[in-house]
Amino acid sequence: MSPTVFKESGYRFFFFSREEERMHVHIMSSEGEAKFWLEPEIELARNHGHSRKQLKNIESLIEVHHDELVSVWKQHFGR
């Protein structure tokens, strides 16, 4: 199961249910997929297909929705 947290600007922000413990979010679009760490700070973990401009946009969206992402992570994973 991979619950979607939100969709914005053509990006889907979601979690995989059974993955590593460090808090992170996956981002999917028609151009590619990326993964960003949410702690200890927002940081790109990996990217496949997104341009630097897209990654900056994604990171900005993560910053805006950071509290929501952390809250949903904690609810979903019980932490």
C-alpha positions in Angstrom: 0.0 0.0 0.0 1.3 3.5 -0.8 -0.9 6.2 0.6 -1.0 9.5 -1.3 -0.5 12.4 1.0 -1.4 15.1 -1.6 -1.2 15.9 -5.3 -0.1 19.3 -6.6 1.4 20.8 -9.8 1.4 17.4 -11.5 3.2 15.7 -8.6 2.0 12.9 -6.4 3.5 12.8 -2.9 3.2 9.5 -1.2 4.7 6.9 1.1 5.5 3.2 0.7 4.0 1.2 3.6 7.0 -1.1 4.2 10.2 0.7 3.7 13.1 2.2 5.8 12.4 3.9 9.1 14.0 7.3 8.2 11.2 9.8 7.5 10.9 10.5 3.7 8.4 11.0 0.9 8.3 9.7 -2.7 7.3 12.0 -5.5 6.0 10.8 -8.9 5.2 12.7 -12.0 4.9 12.0 -15.7 8.6 13.0 -16.0 10.0 10.7 -13.3 10.3 9.8 -9.6 12.2 11.3 -6.7 12.6 10.6 -3.0 13.3 13.3 -0.4 14.3 12.8 3.2 12.1 14.8 5.7 14.6 14.6 8.6 16.9 15.8 10.0 16.3 18.2 7.1 14.7 18.2 3.7 17.2 16.6 1.3 17.1 14.8 -2.0 17.7 11.1 -1.6 17.4 10.1 -5.2 16.0 11.3 -8.5 15.1 9.6 -11.8 14.1 11.9 -14.6 13.3 15.3 -12.9 15.2 18.4 -14.0 16.9 20.7 -11.4 14.1 23.2 -11.9 11.5 20.4 -11.1 13.5 19.3 -8.0 13.5 22.9 -6.7 9.8 23.1 -7.2 9.2 19.7 -5.5 11.4 20.8 -2.6 9.4 24.0 -2.3 6.2 22.0 -2.1 7.7 19.7 0.5 8.6 22.8 2.6 5.1 24.2 2.3 3.5 20.8 3.2 6.2 19.6 5.7 4.0 19.6 8.8 1.3 17.7 6.9 3.8 15.2 5.6 5.3 14.6 9.1 1.8 14.3 10.6 0.6 11.8 8.0 3.8 9.8 8.3 3.4 9.5 12.1 -0.3 8.5 11.8 0.5 5.9 9.0 3.5 4.4 10.7 2.4 4.8 14.3 5.2 6.9 15.5 
